[in-house]
């Protein structure tokens, strides 16, 4: 599916979670295989603009009710990439999904929470407690 050009002017492939796949497939089926058809349209049939999206999702009201007036929709991109990283998706794959030119840019999008950092410490502790063969990592570290 191709719509407007990306900021980096490159096409990219993005994963769809299971809950969204069926909806997208229904929209593809409704387009009857027309490659130029828009799967989702604004109220007058055109491209979905930022303003249309904000109004359709009642963004301002929702974030206000949640007490998160500072939250911007772009922050959801950071959240999605962070969740994928927490799920074990390698950073070089995240870079491709995000359409970033460098790993440095992708790393700026990742914001591990305290639980993830604690889990990393637990994983290191378990690794260090595991028995090793002679000459393995424990013998060199000691």
PEMO-V32770 format. One record per run of one state. SS is the DSSP state (H for helix, E for strand, C for the rest). FROM is the first residue (numbers start at 1). LEN is the number of residues. If there is no record, write none. Layout:
# PEMO-V32770
{{SS/FROM/LEN} {SS/FROM/LEN}}
This chain:
# PEMO-V32770
{{C/1/17} {H/18/13} {C/31/19} {H/50/7} {C/57/2} {H/59/7} {C/66/8} {H/74/13} {C/87/4} {H/91/8} {C/99/4} {H/103/7} {C/110/4} {H/114/16} {C/130/7} {H/137/5} {C/142/1}}
